[in-house]
Amino acid sequence: MSRLYLSAPLPFVGQKRKFARHFIDVIKQYPDGMVFVDLFGGSGLLSHITKYTHPGSRVIYNDFDGYRLRIANIPRTNALLDRIRAAVSDFPRNKPITGEARDRIFRLLEQEECEAGYLDFITLSSSLMFSMKYKLTIDEMRKETLYNNVRKAEYPSCPNYLDGLEITSCDYRELFDRFKDVPGVVFLVDPPYLSTDVGTYRMYWRLADYLDVLSVLSGHNFVYFTSDKSCLVELCEWMGRNPSLGNPFEHCWSHELKTTMNYNAGYTDIMLFTAPDGTV
């Protein structure tokens, strides 16, 4: 591995570039020869840094979201962005793209998808939409206002970024079961954050899914990432103070009512209750 990346080479939701140097300090504390398993590999940044720091250790990168495919297609993505850059040359930076230029962009996207069978929608979204707004199909992008956020420079090729990693693509629980009894294992645990947008991940997450992740921490070395927005740390502290509570809703009945706020947003109200005779 010839160079150390402190940020992922292509855009990715939730990559840990701000934690990179702190993560290096933490990972250095582990001795050489440990087995590092990146359960939610994402952009591969944590796996990359770990392998660079411990070149003699096994590092397993769970590329569940297909980031390595995006890296392999950097030349094609750069070529497409060159054509898009020419199409929007008359539009100021960060301003809406309208009229024929907008239509031309979608013709370019459709042509590329037809010829190559692949589009890097995350990189394209970051070039044509506001920061952190991503769409994964052309039809979804058509519903959005496009902006000229195309970077001036090409994305550099990074053929060595994933060097030395053992790459797999599977459910994190399957990967955990594979390594949970391996001596000297360290789990890198960076799941999607609770209460944040997970639309770009190839998985559907409920509260129970976030809590299930915590079960892999017990009895193992780990580096775990979360945020105060999720309140998971506070929840775990509360559970530690009330270990005998159990599930207070275990014998409840429930009613759910769906409410529509507007054409694309809504929520579900839930009423949980007990009945003396056990009936609704």
Backbone bond lengths (Angstrom), bond angles and torsions (degrees), N, CA, C in turn:
res aa  C-N    CA-C-N  psi(-1)  N-CA   C-N-CA  omega(-1)  CA-C   N-CA-C  phi
1 M - - - 1.463 - - 1.527 107.60 -
2 S 1.319 117.15 109.09 1.455 121.64 -166.92 1.523 114.22 -81.32
3 R 1.328 119.28 -26.47 1.462 120.62 -179.50 1.507 110.65 -143.41
4 L 1.335 115.28 156.17 1.455 121.31 179.40 1.518 109.35 -99.31
5 Y 1.326 115.93 125.30 1.459 121.91 173.99 1.533 108.45 -93.74
6 L 1.317 116.61 132.60 1.462 121.38 175.44 1.522 111.33 -103.81
7 S 1.309 116.83 0.57 1.456 122.43 171.05 1.522 107.38 -148.43
8 A 1.313 115.94 154.26 1.460 120.02 -179.44 1.525 110.07 -66.84
9 P 1.319 118.80 143.56 1.467 121.17 -175.66 1.519 114.36 -69.45
10 L 1.327 117.85 -21.81 1.461 122.27 176.95 1.529 108.97 -125.58
11 P 1.324 118.17 153.36 1.471 120.06 -179.17 1.522 111.48 -56.38
12 F 1.335 115.31 143.05 1.457 120.64 175.56 1.518 108.23 -155.74
13 V 1.327 116.39 134.75 1.455 121.29 179.24 1.532 109.42 -66.44
14 G 1.322 117.02 123.42 1.457 120.02 173.36 1.511 115.39 83.59
15 Q 1.334 118.79 12.39 1.462 118.23 176.48 1.526 108.69 -63.89
16 K 1.308 117.29 151.72 1.463 121.66 -169.55 1.532 113.01 -99.21
17 R 1.327 117.72 41.58 1.463 119.16 -177.62 1.524 112.22 -63.14
18 K 1.343 118.10 -33.31 1.462 119.89 179.78 1.532 111.66 -69.81
19 F 1.332 116.47 -23.35 1.450 121.29 178.84 1.524 112.56 -92.77
20 A 1.320 117.82 -3.52 1.467 121.03 -166.46 1.524 112.82 -52.60
21 R 1.315 117.91 -53.19 1.467 120.02 -176.07 1.519 111.76 -69.92
22 H 1.318 117.32 -35.37 1.465 119.68 175.47 1.518 110.63 -66.79
23 F 1.328 116.02 -39.15 1.460 120.11 177.86 1.528 110.63 -62.76
24 I 1.327 117.31 -39.66 1.466 120.54 177.24 1.524 109.89 -59.09
25 D 1.335 117.36 -44.27 1.465 120.42 179.56 1.518 111.59 -60.43
26 V 1.334 116.46 -38.77 1.468 120.61 179.96 1.523 110.66 -70.67
27 I 1.321 116.57 -46.76 1.466 120.00 -173.45 1.520 111.32 -69.35
28 K 1.330 117.84 -25.89 1.464 121.45 177.28 1.517 112.24 -65.48
29 Q 1.325 117.23 -23.05 1.455 120.61 -177.91 1.524 112.41 -70.62
30 Y 1.331 117.01 -19.52 1.464 120.45 178.09 1.529 109.13 -83.46
31 P 1.312 116.82 141.15 1.471 119.28 -179.98 1.520 111.74 -73.28
32 D 1.322 115.86 159.89 1.458 120.57 174.83 1.523 109.77 -61.69
33 G 1.307 115.87 149.97 1.458 120.45 177.71 1.505 114.74 96.45
34 M 1.340 117.76 -7.05 1.463 119.83 175.17 1.534 108.82 -69.78
35 V 1.321 115.87 161.20 1.463 121.85 175.99 1.527 107.44 -107.33
36 F 1.326 116.44 118.33 1.454 121.89 -177.31 1.529 109.34 -104.64
37 V 1.323 116.15 125.89 1.461 121.40 -177.39 1.523 108.69 -120.38
38 D 1.319 115.67 112.69 1.464 123.20 -178.81 1.524 107.85 -90.10
39 L 1.342 116.14 93.43 1.458 120.97 -170.78 1.528 113.05 -65.58
40 F 1.333 117.01 -36.66 1.474 122.20 179.54 1.528 106.81 -118.24
41 G 1.331 116.59 75.86 1.460 121.50 -166.54 1.510 115.46 -60.86
42 G 1.342 117.96 -31.37 1.457 119.98 177.75 1.511 112.96 52.60
43 S 1.317 116.04 -123.87 1.463 121.62 -177.96 1.519 112.93 -77.82
44 G 1.325 117.55 -5.64 1.463 120.36 -179.30 1.515 113.70 81.62
45 L 1.340 118.45 3.12 1.462 120.03 -175.40 1.528 111.83 -63.81
46 L 1.334 117.53 -43.55 1.464 119.38 179.72 1.526 110.85 -64.40
47 S 1.328 116.88 -41.52 1.466 120.54 177.99 1.529 110.64 -63.74
48 H 1.329 116.30 -43.53 1.466 121.05 179.84 1.525 110.91 -59.87
49 I 1.330 116.57 -49.22 1.466 120.39 -179.23 1.519 110.82 -62.54
50 T 1.329 116.09 -40.75 1.463 119.87 -179.64 1.516 111.19 -63.16
51 K 1.326 117.24 -45.33 1.468 120.18 -179.88 1.518 110.99 -66.09
52 Y 1.318 117.76 -37.05 1.466 120.65 177.85 1.524 110.24 -64.95
53 T 1.340 116.27 -38.83 1.460 121.19 -178.15 1.520 111.98 -76.01
54 H 1.332 116.77 -35.87 1.467 122.30 -179.68 1.530 108.91 -125.19
55 P 1.313 117.98 74.11 1.472 120.26 -174.73 1.521 113.99 -62.26
56 G 1.334 117.32 -22.12 1.462 119.57 -179.17 1.512 114.07 -91.07
57 S 1.310 117.94 0.04 1.459 121.59 -177.69 1.530 111.59 -97.70
58 R 1.325 115.05 153.72 1.459 119.90 171.72 1.517 109.04 -75.06
59 V 1.320 116.19 131.78 1.462 121.46 176.08 1.521 107.03 -129.56
60 I 1.333 115.74 117.99 1.465 120.88 -177.86 1.523 108.17 -103.38
61 Y 1.312 115.82 121.63 1.463 123.52 -176.83 1.526 109.03 -107.59
62 N 1.324 116.07 116.47 1.465 121.22 179.42 1.526 109.23 -89.33
63 D 1.320 115.71 92.58 1.466 121.29 -177.89 1.522 109.48 -84.97
64 F 1.317 116.08 67.46 1.458 121.39 -176.26 1.521 111.63 -70.05
65 D 1.342 116.99 -27.31 1.466 121.38 -174.84 1.526 113.27 -97.12
66 G 1.330 118.25 5.11 1.458 120.84 174.78 1.519 115.06 72.83
67 Y 1.323 116.62 34.20 1.468 119.51 -178.65 1.528 111.69 -65.55
68 R 1.323 116.77 -33.98 1.469 118.31 -179.01 1.526 111.54 -64.66
69 L 1.329 117.46 -28.64 1.462 120.93 175.36 1.521 110.50 -67.85
70 R 1.306 116.56 -37.92 1.459 120.31 176.88 1.525 110.94 -64.03
71 I 1.319 116.21 -41.62 1.464 120.16 178.46 1.526 110.55 -63.69
72 A 1.322 115.89 -42.92 1.469 119.43 -179.59 1.520 111.82 -62.42
73 N 1.331 116.94 -25.54 1.468 120.98 -177.47 1.530 113.36 -99.39
74 I 1.322 118.18 14.26 1.465 120.51 179.36 1.534 111.94 -55.23
75 P 1.332 120.21 -44.88 1.477 118.56 178.80 1.525 113.17 -58.21
76 R 1.336 117.81 -42.85 1.460 120.91 179.16 1.532 110.70 -67.48
77 T 1.335 116.29 -40.46 1.462 119.53 179.28 1.520 110.54 -64.02
78 N 1.328 117.23 -41.99 1.458 120.84 177.53 1.532 111.41 -61.38
79 A 1.320 116.51 -42.70 1.461 120.10 179.77 1.526 111.14 -63.58
80 L 1.336 116.86 -40.55 1.462 120.73 177.79 1.531 110.51 -65.40
81 L 1.336 116.65 -42.49 1.460 119.95 179.27 1.529 111.54 -65.26
82 D 1.334 117.20 -31.12 1.468 119.96 174.27 1.529 110.82 -60.33
83 R 1.328 116.69 -43.18 1.462 120.71 179.98 1.539 110.90 -69.01
84 I 1.331 115.58 -37.97 1.468 119.23 177.45 1.522 110.30 -67.59
85 R 1.319 116.66 -39.68 1.468 121.18 178.98 1.531 111.12 -58.35
86 A 1.313 115.63 -40.27 1.469 119.79 177.86 1.529 111.11 -67.32
87 A 1.333 116.14 -36.18 1.459 120.57 -177.86 1.528 112.50 -68.31
88 V 1.342 116.81 -27.82 1.470 120.17 -175.35 1.522 111.87 -108.47
89 S 1.319 117.72 16.01 1.466 121.45 -174.36 1.528 112.77 -60.85
90 D 1.332 118.29 -24.80 1.464 121.02 -178.60 1.525 112.74 -87.81
91 F 1.333 117.70 -0.74 1.465 121.18 -177.35 1.528 110.17 -105.16
92 P 1.330 118.16 132.40 1.469 120.91 178.52 1.529 111.19 -62.21
93 R 1.319 115.25 157.90 1.459 120.57 177.63 1.527 110.59 -59.49
94 N 1.322 115.31 139.37 1.466 123.64 174.33 1.532 112.88 66.06
95 K 1.336 117.38 16.42 1.453 120.80 177.64 1.526 110.35 -106.62
96 P 1.341 117.28 154.94 1.468 120.26 -178.47 1.528 112.41 -61.25
97 I 1.333 114.62 144.94 1.459 122.22 176.27 1.522 106.93 -102.17
98 T 1.302 116.67 123.66 1.469 120.57 -174.01 1.527 111.16 -129.85
99 G 1.326 115.00 174.65 1.454 121.73 170.77 1.514 114.38 63.24
100 E 1.322 116.05 -141.55 1.453 123.23 -175.81 1.520 111.64 -62.15
101 A 1.329 117.69 -34.73 1.465 120.01 179.97 1.527 110.73 -62.87
102 R 1.314 116.78 -42.54 1.469 120.44 177.28 1.523 110.02 -61.98
103 D 1.337 117.07 -46.60 1.461 120.83 179.42 1.533 110.96 -60.48
104 R 1.335 116.14 -39.57 1.459 119.92 -179.65 1.530 110.83 -65.04
105 I 1.321 117.36 -38.12 1.467 120.08 178.48 1.517 110.35 -59.22
106 F 1.319 116.63 -45.27 1.464 118.54 -178.37 1.532 111.19 -69.23
107 R 1.314 117.48 -31.39 1.470 118.79 174.14 1.532 110.26 -65.28
108 L 1.325 116.47 -39.37 1.465 120.34 178.09 1.529 110.96 -64.96
109 L 1.320 116.66 -42.11 1.464 120.14 179.16 1.523 111.10 -64.00
110 E 1.313 116.49 -44.52 1.468 120.63 -179.61 1.524 110.84 -64.45
111 Q 1.319 116.85 -40.78 1.462 120.11 179.14 1.521 111.01 -64.25
112 E 1.326 116.63 -43.76 1.466 120.05 -179.27 1.526 110.98 -65.94
113 E 1.314 116.72 -42.32 1.460 119.51 179.88 1.521 110.50 -64.70
114 C 1.320 117.58 -37.23 1.466 121.93 178.76 1.522 111.02 -67.68
115 E 1.333 117.33 -43.26 1.462 121.17 -175.70 1.527 112.45 -78.40
116 A 1.334 116.38 -42.65 1.467 120.08 -174.36 1.519 112.51 -97.20
117 G 1.320 116.70 -21.57 1.461 119.66 -176.86 1.510 112.94 72.03
118 Y 1.336 117.10 15.29 1.460 120.02 -176.04 1.517 109.34 -156.10
119 L 1.336 115.96 138.62 1.457 122.90 170.19 1.524 108.33 -135.07
120 D 1.316 116.33 137.68 1.460 121.37 175.50 1.528 107.33 -86.34
121 F 1.323 115.96 86.80 1.456 120.21 -172.83 1.524 112.58 -66.90
122 I 1.329 118.16 -29.89 1.462 119.47 179.57 1.526 110.11 -65.70
123 T 1.332 116.68 -47.89 1.462 120.11 178.97 1.518 110.81 -65.60
124 L 1.323 117.66 -41.18 1.460 120.96 179.02 1.529 111.19 -64.35
125 S 1.325 116.80 -40.59 1.465 120.13 178.74 1.520 110.91 -62.77
126 S 1.332 116.99 -41.54 1.463 119.53 -179.84 1.521 111.44 -67.53
127 S 1.328 117.09 -20.68 1.471 121.56 179.10 1.518 112.58 -88.29
128 L 1.345 116.77 -21.60 1.464 120.13 -171.34 1.526 113.91 -125.37
129 M 1.341 116.85 4.05 1.457 120.22 179.46 1.516 109.28 -137.76
130 F 1.328 115.66 174.79 1.446 119.61 176.73 1.522 109.97 -67.16
131 S 1.324 115.35 158.78 1.455 121.42 -179.45 1.518 110.88 -55.19
132 M 1.335 115.89 137.67 1.459 124.52 176.37 1.528 113.62 70.45
133 K 1.336 117.33 12.27 1.464 119.59 174.64 1.515 107.45 -109.90
134 Y 1.323 116.19 118.94 1.455 120.65 -173.66 1.525 110.55 -130.80
135 K 1.319 115.92 139.88 1.451 122.61 172.70 1.519 108.47 -125.20
136 L 1.322 116.05 149.61 1.457 120.29 -170.71 1.518 114.17 -112.96
137 T 1.329 117.43 5.68 1.466 121.05 174.77 1.521 108.57 -143.22
138 I 1.331 115.78 160.11 1.460 120.40 176.52 1.525 110.19 -64.15
139 D 1.322 116.71 -40.60 1.469 119.56 179.88 1.522 111.37 -60.33
140 E 1.333 117.19 -39.56 1.465 120.18 178.47 1.524 110.73 -66.93
141 M 1.332 116.42 -38.29 1.466 120.08 179.85 1.524 111.37 -66.68
142 R 1.326 117.79 -32.43 1.477 121.22 -179.70 1.536 111.52 -61.18
143 K 1.318 117.13 -26.57 1.460 120.63 -178.07 1.525 112.39 -79.18
144 E 1.337 116.50 -9.20 1.452 120.88 -173.66 1.522 111.98 -105.23
145 T 1.325 115.56 155.87 1.467 120.84 169.03 1.520 108.10 -75.50
146 L 1.314 117.16 131.64 1.456 121.68 177.98 1.527 109.50 -94.68
147 Y 1.330 114.96 144.24 1.461 121.64 179.88 1.521 109.35 -127.39
148 N 1.321 115.61 150.83 1.451 120.34 178.80 1.525 110.04 -82.35
149 N 1.327 115.32 82.40 1.462 121.83 176.03 1.522 111.32 -110.04
150 V 1.321 116.93 17.35 1.466 120.95 -176.97 1.526 109.11 -66.18
151 R 1.326 117.06 124.04 1.461 120.13 -179.50 1.522 110.14 -67.73
152 K 1.323 115.56 151.00 1.450 120.59 -176.05 1.523 112.02 -73.47
153 A 1.321 116.53 -34.68 1.464 120.65 -177.28 1.524 110.69 -97.15
154 E 1.321 115.84 153.76 1.460 120.15 175.14 1.526 110.57 -71.45
155 Y 1.325 115.33 157.20 1.458 119.51 171.27 1.528 108.38 -73.09
156 P 1.323 118.30 128.26 1.467 119.51 -177.78 1.523 111.01 -70.24
157 S 1.311 116.05 144.17 1.457 119.59 173.72 1.527 108.32 -67.08
158 C 1.303 116.75 148.42 1.474 120.59 -176.25 1.523 108.98 -140.42
159 P 1.336 117.44 64.85 1.467 120.29 -174.42 1.519 114.16 -64.41
160 N 1.342 117.46 -18.78 1.462 119.74 -176.82 1.525 113.64 -102.33
161 Y 1.314 116.46 3.34 1.468 120.14 -173.54 1.536 112.38 -58.85
162 L 1.311 117.34 -39.02 1.469 120.58 -176.73 1.530 112.29 -105.38
163 D 1.329 116.86 16.39 1.466 120.54 -179.43 1.522 111.37 -58.85
164 G 1.311 115.68 137.34 1.451 121.68 173.87 1.505 115.84 82.49
165 L 1.336 117.58 -6.07 1.456 120.62 -179.32 1.522 110.89 -85.65
166 E 1.317 116.68 145.13 1.458 121.91 169.43 1.529 106.24 -89.73
167 I 1.321 116.13 113.86 1.461 120.35 -171.15 1.525 110.21 -103.78
168 T 1.320 114.76 130.82 1.457 121.23 175.06 1.519 107.62 -134.60
169 S 1.318 116.99 172.60 1.456 121.71 176.88 1.521 108.25 -147.46
170 C 1.315 116.27 100.76 1.464 120.58 -175.80 1.518 109.45 -159.01
171 D 1.318 116.22 171.20 1.445 122.00 174.46 1.530 109.23 -60.22
172 Y 1.326 116.70 138.22 1.463 119.77 -176.13 1.523 112.15 -59.55
173 R 1.337 117.27 -29.57 1.463 119.71 179.90 1.517 111.46 -67.83
174 E 1.318 116.07 -37.32 1.464 120.13 175.81 1.523 110.54 -63.50
175 L 1.311 116.61 -43.58 1.461 120.88 179.83 1.520 110.72 -66.42
176 F 1.313 117.01 -40.60 1.459 120.43 177.49 1.525 111.29 -60.98
177 D 1.336 117.33 -45.81 1.465 120.70 179.49 1.527 111.20 -60.65
178 R 1.325 116.41 -31.59 1.459 120.88 -178.88 1.527 112.10 -69.72
179 F 1.330 116.37 -28.89 1.464 119.39 -172.60 1.532 114.35 -120.04
180 K 1.320 118.45 -0.87 1.457 119.84 -172.24 1.523 113.84 -62.82
181 D 1.324 117.39 -25.46 1.462 120.78 -178.79 1.522 112.74 -104.98
182 V 1.313 117.78 8.57 1.466 121.70 179.47 1.523 108.61 -77.26
183 P 1.322 118.42 126.82 1.473 120.30 178.92 1.534 110.88 -61.97
184 G 1.315 116.22 140.71 1.454 120.91 175.78 1.505 114.49 72.43
185 V 1.333 117.71 25.62 1.458 120.04 -178.99 1.528 110.01 -86.26
186 V 1.329 115.93 142.18 1.462 123.48 173.98 1.524 107.18 -125.86
187 F 1.328 116.63 122.98 1.461 120.14 -179.77 1.528 110.07 -94.93
188 L 1.319 115.85 128.19 1.457 122.74 171.78 1.519 106.42 -95.08
189 V 1.315 117.06 117.89 1.468 121.48 -168.48 1.523 109.06 -124.73
190 D 1.315 115.78 100.69 1.464 122.10 -179.20 1.524 109.57 -129.01
191 P 1.343 116.25 70.92 1.465 119.13 -178.72 1.522 110.62 -74.63
192 P 1.349 116.91 165.06 1.473 118.69 171.59 1.523 109.50 -54.90
193 Y 1.296 116.76 141.41 1.461 119.88 -177.34 1.519 111.25 -75.94
194 L 1.325 115.43 141.48 1.457 121.35 174.27 1.525 109.60 -64.10
195 S 1.328 116.36 140.71 1.468 123.93 179.51 1.521 113.14 70.63
196 T 1.334 117.30 21.98 1.457 120.55 173.34 1.520 108.76 -124.02
197 D 1.316 115.93 164.88 1.456 121.68 -177.92 1.523 110.21 -70.72
198 V 1.337 117.68 123.75 1.459 121.46 179.05 1.523 110.58 -115.31
199 G 1.337 116.41 24.21 1.458 120.71 -174.60 1.507 114.73 -64.23
200 T 1.345 117.62 -23.71 1.459 119.35 -178.09 1.518 112.52 -91.87
201 Y 1.322 117.97 -3.77 1.453 120.41 178.50 1.522 110.14 -87.37
202 R 1.328 115.86 149.57 1.457 120.61 179.55 1.525 110.79 -85.59
203 M 1.306 116.89 50.78 1.453 120.26 -179.36 1.523 108.51 -161.92
204 Y 1.324 115.71 154.64 1.459 121.02 174.26 1.520 107.82 -105.44
205 W 1.332 117.66 130.90 1.455 121.59 -174.39 1.519 111.05 -119.87
206 R 1.337 114.20 127.47 1.455 121.72 170.46 1.525 107.94 -109.66
207 L 1.332 116.67 172.77 1.467 119.89 178.87 1.524 110.88 -56.16
208 A 1.344 116.69 -41.14 1.462 119.91 -179.17 1.525 111.65 -60.63
209 D 1.336 116.65 -33.87 1.464 119.89 179.44 1.529 110.80 -66.84
210 Y 1.332 116.45 -40.12 1.461 119.75 177.30 1.529 110.33 -63.44
211 L 1.320 115.66 -42.28 1.462 119.04 -179.17 1.518 111.58 -69.53
212 D 1.335 117.75 -34.27 1.465 120.71 178.27 1.524 111.31 -58.69
213 V 1.340 116.45 -33.24 1.461 119.88 -179.24 1.521 110.72 -59.51
214 L 1.331 116.61 -33.53 1.458 119.94 -177.18 1.517 112.34 -62.58
215 S 1.338 116.86 -23.98 1.464 119.87 -177.74 1.524 112.65 -67.07
216 V 1.335 118.05 -19.72 1.465 119.69 -179.66 1.521 111.11 -80.70
217 L 1.330 117.90 -12.10 1.457 120.35 -175.42 1.521 112.79 -80.47
218 S 1.316 116.76 -33.83 1.458 120.86 -173.18 1.527 111.73 -61.90
219 G 1.316 116.39 125.34 1.458 121.24 175.27 1.514 114.99 80.91
220 H 1.327 118.40 8.48 1.459 120.93 -177.83 1.528 110.67 -130.57
221 N 1.327 115.72 156.83 1.454 120.34 167.04 1.523 108.27 -75.18
222 F 1.326 116.22 139.46 1.462 118.23 -178.14 1.518 110.51 -155.70
223 V 1.322 114.92 159.73 1.460 123.72 165.30 1.521 105.12 -123.09
224 Y 1.324 116.72 115.68 1.464 122.37 -171.53 1.524 109.51 -117.98
225 F 1.319 117.15 138.00 1.461 122.78 179.89 1.522 110.03 -116.72
226 T 1.318 116.21 136.75 1.459 121.78 172.38 1.522 107.05 -154.03
227 S 1.329 117.42 -169.32 1.462 120.93 177.99 1.517 109.13 -142.46
228 D 1.344 115.83 163.32 1.458 118.36 179.03 1.525 111.56 -68.46
229 K 1.340 116.95 -18.05 1.463 120.20 177.77 1.517 111.69 -65.55
230 S 1.324 116.59 -28.85 1.462 120.22 -177.82 1.516 112.43 -78.85
231 C 1.344 117.48 -25.78 1.471 122.34 -178.49 1.522 112.95 62.89
232 L 1.349 118.62 14.78 1.459 120.27 -177.70 1.519 112.14 -66.42
233 V 1.334 117.13 -38.92 1.461 119.33 179.21 1.522 109.92 -63.24
234 E 1.333 116.01 -44.55 1.464 120.16 177.61 1.521 111.11 -61.78
235 L 1.342 116.82 -40.84 1.463 120.73 178.43 1.525 111.07 -61.88
236 C 1.339 117.07 -44.47 1.460 120.21 -178.97 1.522 111.41 -65.49
237 E 1.337 116.40 -37.83 1.465 119.27 176.59 1.520 110.86 -62.81
238 W 1.344 116.32 -40.22 1.469 120.15 178.55 1.520 110.98 -65.35
239 M 1.329 116.38 -42.43 1.470 119.72 178.92 1.519 110.46 -62.94
240 G 1.360 116.53 -35.91 1.452 119.69 177.85 1.517 112.29 -64.36
241 R 1.322 116.64 -30.56 1.469 120.32 178.27 1.524 112.10 -82.55
242 N 1.323 117.85 -15.04 1.472 121.95 -177.37 1.532 110.12 -132.11
243 P 1.322 117.58 59.47 1.466 119.96 -172.92 1.526 114.59 -68.72
244 S 1.330 118.20 -18.56 1.471 120.17 -174.93 1.522 112.78 -97.73
245 L 1.327 117.48 3.00 1.467 119.19 -174.12 1.521 112.38 -65.33
246 G 1.316 117.42 -42.59 1.457 119.87 -174.97 1.519 110.94 71.31
247 N 1.320 116.83 -158.19 1.460 122.06 -179.50 1.527 109.45 -97.09
248 P 1.347 118.79 106.21 1.468 119.50 -177.86 1.521 113.36 -69.04
249 F 1.326 118.11 -13.27 1.460 121.31 -179.45 1.526 112.91 -100.91
250 E 1.329 116.60 9.31 1.463 119.91 -172.02 1.523 112.56 -57.28
251 H 1.326 118.43 -37.70 1.473 121.17 -176.36 1.528 111.95 -110.18
252 C 1.331 116.13 22.06 1.467 119.58 179.68 1.520 111.92 -87.79
253 W 1.316 114.25 157.60 1.448 122.03 166.50 1.518 107.76 -97.44
254 S 1.325 116.15 164.54 1.463 118.17 179.39 1.522 110.62 -144.80
255 H 1.327 114.45 152.55 1.455 123.07 169.42 1.526 107.13 -127.52
256 E 1.331 116.90 140.81 1.450 121.48 178.23 1.523 109.42 -122.64
257 L 1.331 115.56 138.81 1.459 122.19 177.59 1.514 108.68 -128.18
258 K 1.312 117.11 121.83 1.457 121.45 179.06 1.524 109.90 -86.93
259 T 1.322 116.38 133.21 1.460 122.58 -179.70 1.515 109.43 -122.09
260 T 1.326 116.99 130.22 1.462 121.91 178.42 1.521 109.10 -98.57
261 M 1.356 116.06 125.67 1.456 121.41 179.44 1.528 110.61 -88.66
262 N 1.343 116.43 -45.12 1.458 121.81 174.92 1.519 107.49 -154.01
263 Y 1.330 117.67 -165.28 1.467 120.05 -171.21 1.521 113.62 -64.63
264 N 1.339 117.66 -22.25 1.459 118.05 -176.32 1.517 113.29 -131.12
265 A 1.329 118.34 14.34 1.456 119.84 -178.41 1.521 109.75 -140.48
266 G 1.298 114.90 148.58 1.448 120.55 178.04 1.509 110.31 -171.79
267 Y 1.310 115.88 -177.72 1.458 120.06 178.35 1.518 108.66 -154.08
268 T 1.320 115.84 170.39 1.457 121.95 179.88 1.520 109.32 -120.03
269 D 1.320 117.52 121.62 1.464 122.34 171.58 1.526 108.38 -83.78
270 I 1.316 115.66 138.57 1.470 120.96 -179.57 1.521 109.11 -125.44
271 M 1.321 116.97 129.54 1.463 123.45 174.39 1.521 108.42 -113.41
272 L 1.312 116.46 120.19 1.448 122.47 177.84 1.538 108.22 -108.75
273 F 1.340 117.27 136.53 1.454 118.46 -176.03 1.523 110.79 -156.60
274 T 1.306 115.22 160.62 1.457 121.75 175.05 1.520 108.81 -109.36
275 A 1.336 116.19 153.09 1.465 121.73 178.12 1.518 108.24 -127.74
276 P 1.354 117.23 134.05 1.473 119.77 -176.71 1.517 113.88 -56.81
277 D 1.342 117.36 -35.61 1.457 120.05 -176.77 1.519 112.52 -98.72
278 G 1.368 116.26 5.04 1.463 118.92 177.74 1.506 113.96 79.32
279 T 1.341 117.64 10.91 1.469 120.07 179.46 1.520 108.89 -113.39
280 V 1.317 115.12 162.93 1.464 120.60 178.24 1.528 108.77 -78.31
